Amino acid sequence: MGDAITAEGLVKKYGKVTALDGMELSVPRGTVLALLGPNGAGKTTTVRVLTTLLRPDAGRAVVAGCDVVREAARLRSHIGVSGQYAAVDEHLTGAENLEMVGRLYHLGARRSKKRARELLERFDLTEAGDRPVKGYSGGMRRRIDLAAALVADPPVLFLDEPSTGLDPRARSQLWDVISGLVKGGTTLLLTTQYMEEADRLADQIVVVDQGRAIARGTADELKERIGGNRIELSVADRGQLAKAREALAWLAVGAIETDAEGLQVTVPVTDGPESLRLALGRLAEQGVTVRDAGLRRPTLDDVYLTLTGHRAPGAQHADANAAQAQEVTR
């Protein structure tokens, strides 16, 4: 099958700051690779290098058979790029935006118009196609931006945090669209802070931290890597939290976590059912009132915490992002 994207030892520095520190990647044709990490980890810099927007200080990268430095001009006609924020002209209609992109790709007026209508239908924007984009919801803007990245029908697509700012419903709609593209044979490199996004869309996930790829595998492989189960339980009030943590410390095989409200406790354990029985018994002995308790398998967020020592910001702020994004729901 071969690789559509290959990066070897990419280095990019801004003064004393090293944004990329030997980044290594490979993406087989027709697959999805997710770069998972917080802001500042090097995800966006990697995309900018691979899409010819930045020149690396060291290393080599080949995308769609083109060297990103020596064949940059040729490469640009073989890729599509959609950034974190919709790069469309809000004073033009959806159709006019897509037609403009088509002309920039030298498709000609007739072909550009036809391609615009094809994409409006594909992205469920036909009814909105003749309205100015400034009246679109956030979810519609993300779809029109993604449609613009596909005007030239590129074999390789880069999406830099495509669902940023979208509420859960709009995000799910966008994921359906992206899944459809991949089924059609498009190779996709996706950057994200959302664990669920990487879990749902990616064939392979690369965890990025401090400009380096620190782990790679399928979602299941990464979860299996840290192994074990998690006991999740809620105590009746914050005053019992310290006592609960102390009572469960002997069972934990990793760091015990608490949520922002200080009521939920997560304890990594090796033996699930037996550990849960022992945990509840010990808490009862210590007079800790448990509201609910259960077992779960590791998540990608657990993987990220184990590998980097901190949770991904996308997990920490998911509820806040959803609340702020209510206005962009279609």
GIKAHU-V714474 format. One record per helix or strand of 3 or more residues. SS is the DSSP state (H for helix, E for strand). FROM is the first residue (numbers start at 0). LEN is the number of residues. If there is no record, write none. Layout:
{{SS/FROM/LEN} {SS/FROM/LEN}}
This chain:
{{E/2/12} {E/16/12} {E/31/5} {H/42/8} {E/57/6} {H/71/7} {E/78/4} {H/93/11} {H/108/14} {H/132/3} {H/137/12} {E/155/5} {H/167/16} {E/186/6} {H/194/7} {E/203/6} {E/211/6} {H/218/8} {E/228/7} {H/237/11} {E/263/6} {H/271/14} {E/289/8} {H/299/9} {H/312/4} {H/317/11}}
